[in-house]
């Protein structure tokens, strides 16, 4: 099988695994982690696909074929787990875990057998693959020491043996998310599917008990809510039957993570997650102190209305002809809230909330000076602490700020708006929302192109902050952010160059952005920065060149830019980090065109590489060893003609 075809198959396999999202307890965390780890292999597989060099080594092809087989086993296992009964998964957790461990071991073995030096991938990608290997080995090492929800296991065993305690039934129904007709029907079908695939064998007493256990849960749910259709335990129907049919089309972000229903009164907790008010109120009243979704301990039981999400839900309902769910009138404080003066979870709006609402009103004003003033205040508030960032985002500040990026003609207002978004993005949960929910990237790119110098600098810093999330790297690159970042790197102030450089470095880690950066003229700008008298951008320029030179287009352009003499100079007298990156560039150039080997030898690089291989940093030693090995192989290839590197140098 050809290398390119094999790489395409591997990429498709990883994407199929990543698309499997129905991970069930108690294997939910394991499956999600495995899917995420395998997704990290995509950039390496894409480089293999795009690399024009052949992979002649039998060991390489054998390792990639082994990876293909192990990915197939991983996909089959995740599909198998997604179709199993939740009750069965808990009761037979050890048996399922053994199979999971075997698949993890197969993946680890396949990845360990790949000769990465033959791939000539960038250091960043090799380190990413090494991270995946470490995580897989750690997962295998934990083995049976993995933590389970022992309370859930004991509760199920109790019900399995005939117990009918209502509190146990409630805990099991909530933890297994068997709270609606749909949930219960799916679980029943999963059990029946297991029976049908047993080959007609007697299902035995265990299957009968699991079906009876499920019936007890269903009876409890229906007793608790006699009018149950597809309504969770904790909530009554707020939509008509016709509208309830549309529940299946509700966007996931609009559903409460507890009830899985369209939220009527979304509020945000201290972990940054949003829940329907009544559901989280019940959760807190039951004595829980963790975030239901993330299990992170809540630092406070104060909740903040998520005005932005409430508005989006109302817009969605209107556009789909659905009456918005009605909010409860005058929500009462929870018992926990009323017992403590520090907990104002369900009390009237605080002075802080009133102030923020006043600022948001000014953002929508027709008076430019009010917009400018409000954006400036929000900028300062968002800079102060995470609490402010959570409250501002929940109150609906982000879409209003995004609107100002393109709708305001005032340079200062634009600067305040983009800097506010930068400060809000410091809170991790806001990074994804800013891009995926509110579509901020085109507006940020607009400011990056048209704004004042300070606004452009802060726009670049914002893109860097948002690109920390891998999915955002692709979105930002596709939105045309790279050319204006290259312009800022070329013509900006010193701070602007720093901001643009860090943003470009982060974006170029994503394989698909490397070609965009090369075509945007980044390489000549980087080469010019290497020669600036002050040398303030040398570190950033070399680091980006090391990434770009791993791309097929990057090799050509960097090689044509007469980069070899500069790289040899940095290997000879640069800082340890610069020596590493210069050597990384040379490794890529010399693997692409032997003439670069000859040129580097002529410039006296051999002695420097020997010194670096003995006394350099760990990464520097690896790069020096790779180059020395390449020199050796090249000389061996030339022996028949009697002309090694030394001989060819004399002809130049």
C-alpha positions as CSV (number, residue, x, y, z in Angstrom):
1,X,0.0,0.0,0.0
2,X,1.4,3.5,-0.9
3,X,2.4,5.8,1.9
4,X,0.0,8.5,0.9
5,X,-3.0,6.1,0.8
6,X,-2.1,4.6,4.1
7,X,-1.8,8.0,5.7
8,X,-5.3,9.0,4.4
9,X,-6.8,5.8,5.8
10,X,-5.2,6.6,9.2
11,X,-6.5,10.2,9.2
12,X,-10.0,9.0,8.3
13,X,-9.8,6.4,11.1
14,X,-8.9,9.0,13.7
15,X,-11.6,11.4,12.5
16,X,-14.2,8.6,12.7
17,X,-13.1,7.9,16.3
18,X,-13.3,11.6,17.2
19,X,-16.8,11.7,15.8
20,X,-18.1,9.0,18.3
21,X,-19.5,11.2,21.0
22,X,-22.0,9.0,22.9
23,X,-19.7,8.0,25.7
24,X,-21.5,6.3,28.6
25,X,-20.8,6.0,32.3
26,X,-18.7,4.6,33.8
27,X,-16.4,4.6,30.8
28,X,-17.3,8.1,29.7
29,X,-14.1,9.7,30.9
30,X,-11.9,6.9,29.5
31,X,-13.5,7.0,26.1
32,X,-13.4,10.8,25.9
33,X,-9.7,10.8,26.9
34,X,-8.8,8.2,24.3
35,X,-10.6,10.0,21.6
36,X,-8.9,13.3,22.5
37,X,-5.5,11.7,22.6
38,X,-5.8,10.0,19.2
39,X,-7.0,13.3,17.7
40,X,-3.6,14.7,18.7
41,X,-2.0,12.4,16.1
42,X,-3.8,14.1,13.2
43,X,-1.0,16.7,12.5
44,X,1.7,14.0,12.3
45,X,-0.5,11.9,10.0
46,X,-1.2,14.9,7.8
47,X,2.6,15.5,7.5
48,X,3.1,11.9,6.5
49,X,0.4,12.3,3.8
50,X,1.8,15.6,2.5
51,X,5.5,14.6,2.6
52,X,6.9,14.0,-0.9
53,X,9.7,11.8,0.3
54,X,9.1,8.0,0.2
55,X,9.1,5.8,3.2
56,X,11.3,2.9,2.0
57,X,11.9,1.3,5.4
58,X,10.0,-1.9,6.0
59,X,9.8,-1.2,9.7
60,X,8.1,2.1,9.0
61,X,5.3,0.7,6.8
62,X,4.9,-2.2,9.2
63,X,4.5,0.2,12.2
64,X,1.9,2.3,10.3
65,X,0.0,-0.8,9.3
66,X,0.0,-1.9,12.9
67,X,-1.3,1.6,13.9
68,X,-4.1,1.1,11.3
69,X,-5.1,-2.2,12.9
70,X,-5.1,-0.7,16.5
71,X,-7.1,2.3,15.4
72,X,-9.7,-0.1,14.0
73,X,-9.8,-2.0,17.3
74,X,-10.2,1.4,19.1
75,X,-13.1,2.5,16.9
76,X,-14.9,-0.9,17.3
77,X,-14.5,-0.6,21.1
78,X,-15.9,2.9,21.3
79,X,-18.8,2.0,19.1
80,X,-19.4,-1.1,21.2
81,X,-19.4,0.9,24.4
82,X,-21.7,3.6,23.0
83,X,-24.3,0.9,22.2
84,X,-24.1,-1.0,25.5
85,X,-26.7,-0.7,28.3
86,X,-25.6,1.8,30.9
87,X,-26.7,-0.6,33.6
88,X,-24.5,-3.4,32.1
89,X,-21.5,-1.0,31.8
90,X,-21.6,-0.3,35.5
91,X,-22.2,-3.8,36.7
92,X,-19.6,-5.3,34.3
93,X,-17.2,-2.4,34.6
94,X,-14.1,-4.6,35.2
95,X,-14.7,-6.8,32.2
96,X,-15.2,-3.7,29.9
97,X,-12.1,-2.1,31.4
98,X,-10.0,-5.1,30.6
99,X,-11.0,-4.8,27.0
100,X,-10.3,-1.1,27.1
101,X,-6.8,-1.7,28.5
102,X,-6.0,-4.2,25.8
103,X,-6.9,-1.7,23.1
104,X,-4.9,1.0,24.8
105,X,-1.9,-1.3,24.9
106,X,-2.2,-2.1,21.2
107,X,-2.2,1.6,20.4
108,X,0.8,2.3,22.6
109,X,2.7,-0.6,21.0
110,X,2.0,0.6,17.5
111,X,3.0,4.2,18.2
112,X,6.2,3.0,20.0
113,X,7.3,1.0,16.9
114,X,7.2,4.0,14.5
115,X,10.8,5.2,13.7
116,X,10.0,8.9,14.0
117,X,13.5,10.1,12.8
118,X,12.7,8.5,9.4
119,X,9.6,10.7,9.3
120,X,11.6,13.9,9.7
121,X,8.6,15.5,11.4
122,X,9.1,18.8,13.4
123,X,10.1,18.7,17.0
124,X,6.7,20.1,18.0
125,X,4.9,17.2,16.4
126,X,7.3,14.6,17.8
127,X,6.8,16.0,21.3
128,X,3.0,15.9,20.8
129,X,3.2,12.3,19.8
130,X,5.5,11.6,22.7
131,X,2.9,13.2,25.0
132,X,0.2,10.9,23.6
133,X,2.5,7.9,24.3
134,X,3.1,9.0,27.9
135,X,-0.6,9.4,28.4
136,X,-1.4,6.0,27.0
137,X,1.3,4.3,29.1
138,X,0.0,6.1,32.2
139,X,-3.5,4.9,31.4
140,X,-2.2,1.3,31.0
141,X,-0.2,1.6,34.3
142,X,-3.2,2.7,36.3
143,X,-5.0,-0.5,35.2
144,X,-7.4,-1.7,37.8
145,X,-6.4,1.2,40.0
146,X,-8.7,3.5,38.0
147,X,-11.3,5.4,40.1
148,X,-14.9,4.5,39.7
149,X,-18.1,5.8,41.1
150,X,-18.3,3.2,43.9
151,X,-21.5,4.7,45.2
152,X,-23.2,4.1,41.8
153,X,-21.8,0.6,41.6
154,X,-23.1,-0.3,45.1
155,X,-26.5,1.3,44.5
156,X,-26.9,-0.7,41.3
157,X,-25.9,-3.9,43.1
158,X,-28.4,-3.2,45.8
159,X,-31.2,-2.6,43.2
160,X,-30.0,-5.7,41.2
161,X,-30.5,-7.7,44.4
162,X,-34.1,-6.5,44.7
163,X,-33.9,-3.2,46.8
164,X,-36.5,-0.6,46.0
165,X,-35.3,2.3,48.1
166,X,-36.6,5.6,46.4
167,X,-33.4,7.6,47.3
168,X,-31.2,4.9,45.7
169,X,-33.5,4.8,42.6
170,X,-33.2,8.6,42.4
171,X,-29.4,8.6,42.6
172,X,-29.1,5.9,39.9
173,X,-31.6,7.5,37.6
174,X,-29.8,10.8,37.8
175,X,-26.2,9.5,37.5
176,X,-27.1,7.2,34.5
177,X,-29.3,10.0,33.0
178,X,-32.3,7.8,32.9
179,X,-34.7,10.6,33.6
180,X,-36.9,10.9,30.5
181,X,-39.0,8.6,28.4
182,X,-36.3,8.9,25.7
183,X,-33.5,7.9,28.1
184,X,-35.5,4.9,29.4
185,X,-36.5,3.7,26.0
186,X,-32.9,3.9,24.7
187,X,-31.7,1.9,27.7
188,X,-34.4,-0.7,27.2
189,X,-33.5,-1.0,23.5
190,X,-29.8,-1.4,24.4
191,X,-30.6,-4.3,26.7
192,X,-32.8,-5.9,24.0
193,X,-30.0,-5.5,21.5
194,X,-27.6,-7.3,23.8
195,X,-30.1,-10.1,24.0
196,X,-30.6,-10.3,20.2
197,X,-26.8,-10.4,19.7
198,X,-26.4,-13.2,22.2
199,X,-27.0,-15.7,19.4
200,X,-30.2,-17.1,20.8
201,X,-28.5,-18.3,24.0
202,X,-30.4,-18.3,27.3
203,X,-30.0,-14.8,28.6
204,X,-30.0,-16.1,32.1
205,X,-30.9,-14.6,35.4
206,X,-28.6,-11.6,35.1
207,X,-30.4,-10.2,32.0
208,X,-33.8,-10.8,33.7
209,X,-32.5,-8.9,36.8
210,X,-31.3,-6.0,34.7
211,X,-34.6,-5.7,32.9
212,X,-36.4,-5.7,36.3
213,X,-34.0,-3.1,37.6
214,X,-34.8,-0.8,34.6
215,X,-38.5,-1.4,35.2
216,X,-38.1,-0.3,38.8
217,X,-36.3,2.9,37.7
218,X,-39.0,3.6,35.1
219,X,-41.8,3.0,37.7
220,X,-40.1,5.4,40.1
221,X,-39.7,8.1,37.5
222,X,-43.4,7.8,36.5
223,X,-44.5,7.8,40.1
224,X,-42.5,11.0,40.7
225,X,-44.0,12.6,37.6
226,X,-47.3,10.9,36.5
227,X,-47.6,13.2,33.5
228,X,-44.2,12.2,32.2
229,X,-43.7,12.3,28.5
230,X,-40.1,13.3,27.9
231,X,-39.7,15.5,30.9
232,X,-36.8,15.1,33.4
233,X,-37.4,14.3,37.0
234,X,-36.9,17.8,38.2
235,X,-39.0,19.8,35.8
236,X,-42.5,20.1,34.6
237,X,-43.5,20.5,30.9
238,X,-43.1,24.1,29.8
239,X,-43.9,23.5,26.1
240,X,-46.9,22.2,24.4
241,X,-46.9,18.6,23.0
242,X,-46.3,20.0,19.5
243,X,-43.4,22.1,20.7
244,X,-42.1,19.1,22.7
245,X,-41.5,17.4,19.4
246,X,-39.0,20.1,18.5
247,X,-37.0,19.4,21.7
248,X,-34.9,16.9,19.7
249,X,-33.8,19.8,17.5
250,X,-32.7,22.0,20.4
251,X,-29.0,23.0,20.1
252,X,-26.9,21.3,22.7
253,X,-25.7,24.6,24.2
254,X,-29.3,25.6,24.9
255,X,-30.0,22.4,27.0
256,X,-29.4,22.2,30.7
257,X,-26.6,19.7,31.4
258,X,-28.7,18.3,34.3
259,X,-32.2,18.0,32.7
260,X,-31.1,17.9,29.0
261,X,-34.0,20.2,28.2
262,X,-34.3,23.7,26.8
263,X,-33.3,26.2,29.5
264,X,-35.9,28.7,30.7
265,X,-33.7,30.6,33.1
266,X,-30.0,29.9,32.4
267,X,-27.6,30.9,35.2
268,X,-23.9,30.5,35.5
269,X,-22.1,29.0,38.5
270,X,-18.5,29.7,39.7
271,X,-17.0,27.0,37.5
272,X,-18.2,28.9,34.4
273,X,-20.8,26.2,33.5
274,X,-24.4,27.2,32.8
275,X,-27.5,25.4,34.1
276,X,-31.2,26.0,34.3
277,X,-31.9,27.9,37.5
278,X,-34.4,25.4,39.0
279,X,-32.1,22.4,38.3
280,X,-29.0,23.9,39.8
281,X,-31.1,25.2,42.7
282,X,-32.3,21.6,43.5
283,X,-28.7,20.4,43.1
284,X,-27.4,22.9,45.7
285,X,-30.4,22.3,48.0
286,X,-29.5,18.6,48.0
287,X,-26.2,19.5,49.6
288,X,-23.9,19.2,46.6
289,X,-20.9,21.5,46.4
290,X,-19.4,20.5,43.0
291,X,-20.2,21.5,39.5
292,X,-22.6,18.7,38.1
293,X,-20.9,18.7,34.7
294,X,-17.2,19.1,35.5
295,X,-17.2,17.8,39.1
296,X,-15.0,20.8,40.0
297,X,-15.6,22.1,43.6
298,X,-17.7,25.2,43.5
299,X,-16.0,28.2,45.2
300,X,-19.4,29.8,45.8
301,X,-23.1,28.9,45.5
302,X,-23.7,32.3,43.9
303,X,-25.2,32.1,40.4
304,X,-25.4,34.8,37.8
305,X,-28.1,35.1,35.2
306,X,-26.7,34.2,31.7
307,X,-28.5,37.0,29.8
308,X,-26.5,36.3,26.6
309,X,-27.7,32.7,26.5
310,X,-31.2,33.6,27.5
311,X,-31.3,36.1,24.5
312,X,-29.9,33.5,22.1
313,X,-32.5,30.9,23.3
314,X,-35.3,33.5,22.8
315,X,-34.1,34.2,19.2
316,X,-33.8,30.5,18.4
317,X,-37.4,29.9,19.7
318,X,-38.7,32.8,17.6
319,X,-37.0,31.7,14.4
320,X,-38.3,28.1,14.9
321,X,-41.9,29.1,15.7
322,X,-41.6,27.9,19.3
323,X,-42.9,29.8,22.4
324,X,-39.9,30.5,24.6
325,X,-40.1,28.5,27.9
326,X,-41.6,30.7,30.7
327,X,-39.3,31.7,33.5
328,X,-40.6,31.0,37.1
329,X,-42.0,34.2,38.7
330,X,-40.1,35.6,41.6
331,X,-37.7,32.6,42.1
332,X,-37.3,31.8,45.8
333,X,-33.9,31.5,47.4
334,X,-32.7,28.0,48.0
335,X,-32.5,26.9,51.6
336,X,-28.7,27.1,51.4
337,X,-28.9,30.6,49.9
338,X,-31.3,31.9,52.6
339,X,-29.2,30.5,55.4
340,X,-26.1,32.5,54.5
341,X,-25.6,36.2,53.9
342,X,-22.7,35.4,51.5
343,X,-24.9,33.4,49.2
344,X,-27.2,35.5,47.1
345,X,-27.9,32.8,44.5
346,X,-31.5,33.6,43.9
347,X,-31.8,37.1,45.3
348,X,-32.6,40.3,43.4
349,X,-29.9,41.8,41.1
350,X,-26.9,43.1,43.1
351,X,-25.3,46.5,42.6
352,X,-22.6,44.8,40.6
353,X,-25.2,43.3,38.2
354,X,-27.0,46.6,37.9
355,X,-23.8,48.4,37.1
356,X,-23.0,45.8,34.4
357,X,-26.5,46.0,32.9
358,X,-26.1,49.8,32.7
359,X,-22.8,49.4,30.9
360,X,-24.3,47.0,28.4
361,X,-27.1,49.4,27.7
362,X,-24.5,52.1,26.9
363,X,-22.8,49.7,24.5
364,X,-26.0,49.8,22.4
365,X,-26.4,53.5,22.6
366,X,-26.4,55.7,19.5
367,X,-24.0,58.1,21.2
368,X,-20.4,57.2,20.3
369,X,-19.0,58.8,23.6
370,X,-21.3,56.5,25.7
371,X,-20.1,53.4,23.7
372,X,-16.5,54.5,24.1
373,X,-16.9,55.1,27.9
374,X,-18.7,51.8,28.5
375,X,-16.2,49.7,26.4
376,X,-13.4,51.3,28.4
377,X,-15.0,50.4,31.7
378,X,-15.7,46.9,30.6
379,X,-12.0,46.6,29.5
380,X,-10.8,47.5,33.0
381,X,-13.4,45.2,34.7
382,X,-12.4,42.3,32.6
383,X,-8.7,42.9,33.3
384,X,-9.2,42.6,37.1
385,X,-10.2,39.0,37.9
386,X,-12.0,35.9,36.7
387,X,-15.1,36.7,38.6
388,X,-15.7,39.8,36.5
389,X,-14.9,37.8,33.3
390,X,-17.5,35.2,34.2
391,X,-20.2,37.8,35.1
392,X,-19.6,40.0,32.1
393,X,-19.7,37.0,29.7
394,X,-22.9,35.7,31.3
395,X,-24.5,39.1,31.2
396,X,-24.2,39.3,27.4
397,X,-21.2,41.6,27.0
398,X,-19.4,39.5,24.3
399,X,-21.8,39.8,21.4
400,X,-22.2,43.5,22.0
401,X,-18.4,44.0,22.0
402,X,-18.1,41.9,18.9
403,X,-20.6,44.1,17.2
404,X,-18.5,47.2,18.0
405,X,-15.5,45.8,16.3
406,X,-17.0,46.4,12.8
407,X,-19.9,48.8,13.5
408,X,-18.0,51.5,15.4
409,X,-16.1,54.1,13.4
410,X,-14.4,55.4,16.5
411,X,-10.8,54.0,16.8
412,X,-10.7,54.3,20.5
413,X,-14.0,52.3,20.9
414,X,-12.6,49.6,18.6
415,X,-9.5,49.4,20.7
416,X,-11.5,49.2,24.0
417,X,-13.8,46.5,22.4
418,X,-11.0,44.2,21.1
419,X,-9.0,44.6,24.4
420,X,-12.1,43.8,26.4
421,X,-12.5,40.6,24.4
422,X,-8.8,39.9,25.0
423,X,-9.3,40.2,28.7
424,X,-12.4,38.1,28.7
425,X,-10.6,35.4,26.8
426,X,-8.2,34.9,29.8
427,X,-11.0,32.8,31.4
428,X,-10.7,29.5,29.7
429,X,-14.4,28.8,29.3
430,X,-14.8,32.1,27.4
431,X,-12.3,31.2,24.7
432,X,-14.5,28.7,22.9
433,X,-17.7,30.9,23.2
434,X,-16.0,34.0,21.8
435,X,-15.3,32.1,18.6
436,X,-17.9,29.3,18.2
437,X,-20.9,31.0,19.8
438,X,-20.4,34.7,19.0
439,X,-18.3,34.5,15.8
440,X,-15.8,37.1,16.9
441,X,-12.9,36.2,14.6
442,X,-14.0,38.3,11.5
443,X,-14.4,41.4,13.7
444,X,-11.0,40.9,15.3
445,X,-9.4,40.4,11.9
446,X,-11.1,43.7,10.7
447,X,-9.5,45.6,13.6
448,X,-6.2,43.8,12.9
449,X,-6.3,45.3,9.4
450,X,-7.9,48.7,9.9
451,X,-7.5,49.7,13.5
452,X,-5.0,52.0,15.3
453,X,-1.6,50.5,16.0
454,X,-2.6,49.8,19.7
455,X,-5.8,48.2,18.6
456,X,-3.9,46.0,16.0
457,X,-1.5,45.0,18.7
458,X,-4.3,43.9,21.0
459,X,-6.1,42.2,18.2
460,X,-3.0,40.1,17.6
461,X,-2.7,39.3,21.3
462,X,-6.4,38.3,21.3
463,X,-5.9,35.9,18.4
464,X,-2.9,34.4,20.3
465,X,-5.1,33.9,23.4
466,X,-7.9,32.3,21.5
467,X,-5.6,30.1,19.5
468,X,-4.6,28.2,22.6
469,X,-7.6,25.9,21.9
470,X,-6.6,23.7,19.0
471,X,-10.0,23.9,17.2
472,X,-9.7,27.7,17.2
473,X,-6.4,27.6,15.3
474,X,-8.1,26.3,12.1
475,X,-11.0,28.8,12.5
476,X,-8.6,31.8,12.9
477,X,-6.5,30.7,9.9
478,X,-9.5,30.2,7.7
479,X,-10.8,33.7,8.6
480,X,-7.8,35.3,6.9
481,X,-6.0,36.4,10.0
482,X,-2.5,35.3,8.9
483,X,-1.7,37.9,6.2
484,X,-2.5,40.9,8.5
485,X,-0.5,39.3,11.3
486,X,2.4,39.0,8.8
487,X,2.0,42.7,8.0
488,X,2.0,43.7,11.7
489,X,5.1,41.5,12.2
490,X,6.8,43.4,9.4
491,X,5.8,47.0,10.1
492,X,4.5,47.2,13.6
493,X,5.9,48.6,16.8
494,X,8.2,46.4,18.9
495,X,5.2,45.3,21.0
496,X,3.2,44.8,17.8
497,X,5.9,42.5,16.4
498,X,6.0,40.5,19.6
499,X,2.2,40.1,19.7
500,X,2.1,39.1,16.0
501,X,5.0,36.8,16.3
502,X,3.5,34.8,19.2
503,X,0.2,34.6,17.5
504,X,1.8,33.3,14.2
505,X,3.9,30.8,16.1
506,X,0.7,29.4,17.8
507,X,-1.3,29.4,14.6
508,X,1.5,27.7,12.6
509,X,1.5,24.7,14.9
510,X,-1.6,23.7,13.0
511,X,-0.5,22.0,9.8
512,X,-3.1,23.7,7.7
513,X,-1.9,27.2,8.6
514,X,1.7,26.6,7.6
515,X,1.1,26.8,3.9
516,X,-1.0,30.0,4.4
517,X,1.8,31.6,6.3
518,X,4.4,30.8,3.7
519,X,2.1,32.1,0.9
520,X,1.5,35.3,2.9
521,X,5.2,36.1,2.7
522,X,6.1,35.3,6.3
523,X,9.5,33.7,5.5
524,X,11.2,36.9,4.0
525,X,9.9,38.9,7.0
526,X,11.4,36.4,9.4
527,X,14.7,36.4,7.6
528,X,14.8,40.2,7.8
529,X,14.1,40.0,11.6
530,X,17.2,37.7,11.9
531,X,19.4,40.6,10.7
532,X,18.0,43.5,12.7
533,X,20.8,45.1,14.7
534,X,19.0,44.9,18.0
535,X,18.1,41.3,17.5
536,X,14.9,41.6,19.6
537,X,12.9,39.2,17.5
538,X,15.5,36.5,16.8
539,X,14.0,34.0,19.2
540,X,10.6,34.3,17.7
541,X,11.8,34.3,14.1
542,X,13.9,31.2,14.5
543,X,11.1,29.3,16.3
544,X,8.6,30.1,13.6
545,X,11.2,29.2,10.8
546,X,11.7,25.8,12.6
547,X,8.0,25.1,12.3
548,X,7.6,26.4,8.7
549,X,10.6,24.4,7.4
550,X,8.8,21.2,8.3
551,X,6.2,22.0,5.6
552,X,6.8,21.1,1.9
553,X,6.2,24.7,0.7
554,X,8.2,26.1,3.7
555,X,11.3,24.0,2.8
556,X,11.4,25.4,-0.7
557,X,10.9,29.1,0.4
558,X,13.3,28.9,3.4
559,X,15.9,27.2,1.3
560,X,15.6,29.8,-1.5
561,X,16.0,32.6,1.1
562,X,19.7,31.7,1.6
563,X,19.0,30.6,5.2
564,X,21.9,28.1,5.6
565,X,24.6,30.7,6.5
566,X,22.4,32.2,9.1
567,X,21.5,28.9,10.6
568,X,25.2,27.9,10.8
569,X,26.0,31.2,12.5
570,X,23.3,30.6,15.2
571,X,24.5,27.0,15.7
572,X,28.0,28.4,16.2
573,X,27.3,31.3,18.6
574,X,23.6,31.6,19.4
575,X,21.8,30.9,22.7
576,X,20.9,27.3,23.5
577,X,17.3,27.8,22.3
578,X,18.5,29.5,19.1
579,X,21.0,26.7,18.4
580,X,18.1,24.2,18.8
581,X,15.9,26.0,16.3
582,X,18.6,26.7,13.8
583,X,19.6,23.0,13.9
584,X,15.9,22.1,13.4
585,X,15.8,24.3,10.3
586,X,18.9,22.7,8.9
587,X,17.6,19.2,9.5
588,X,14.6,19.9,7.4
589,X,16.5,21.8,4.6
590,X,19.2,19.1,4.4
591,X,16.7,16.3,4.2
592,X,15.1,18.1,1.2
593,X,18.1,19.1,-0.8
594,X,21.7,17.6,-0.3
595,X,23.1,20.9,-1.7
596,X,22.3,22.4,1.7
597,X,24.5,19.8,3.3
598,X,27.4,20.7,1.1
599,X,26.9,24.4,1.8
600,X,26.7,23.9,5.6
601,X,29.9,21.8,5.5
602,X,31.7,24.5,3.6
603,X,30.7,27.0,6.3
604,X,32.3,24.8,9.0
605,X,29.2,23.4,10.7
606,X,30.7,20.0,11.5
607,X,32.8,21.1,14.5
608,X,29.8,23.0,15.9
609,X,27.6,20.0,15.6
610,X,30.0,17.7,17.3
611,X,30.2,20.2,20.2
612,X,26.4,20.5,20.3
613,X,25.9,16.7,20.2
614,X,28.1,16.4,23.3
615,X,27.2,19.5,25.4
616,X,23.9,20.9,24.0
617,X,20.4,20.8,25.4
618,X,18.5,17.5,25.0
619,X,16.7,18.8,21.9
620,X,19.9,20.3,20.6
621,X,21.7,17.0,21.0
622,X,18.9,15.2,19.1
623,X,19.1,17.7,16.2
624,X,22.9,17.7,16.1
625,X,22.9,13.9,16.0
626,X,20.3,13.9,13.2
627,X,22.5,16.2,11.1
628,X,25.7,14.3,11.8
629,X,23.9,11.1,10.8
630,X,22.7,12.8,7.6
631,X,26.3,13.9,6.7
632,X,27.4,10.3,7.3
633,X,24.7,8.8,5.1
634,X,25.4,11.3,2.4
635,X,29.1,10.4,2.4
636,X,28.3,6.7,2.2
637,X,26.1,7.3,-0.8
638,X,28.9,9.2,-2.5
639,X,31.6,6.7,-1.9
640,X,31.1,4.8,-5.1
641,X,31.8,7.9,-7.1
642,X,34.7,8.8,-4.8
643,X,33.1,12.1,-4.0
644,X,31.8,12.7,-0.5
645,X,30.8,16.0,1.1
646,X,34.4,17.1,1.3
647,X,35.0,16.4,-2.3
648,X,31.9,18.2,-3.4
649,X,32.7,21.2,-1.3
650,X,36.0,21.6,-3.2
651,X,34.0,21.8,-6.5
652,X,31.8,24.7,-5.2
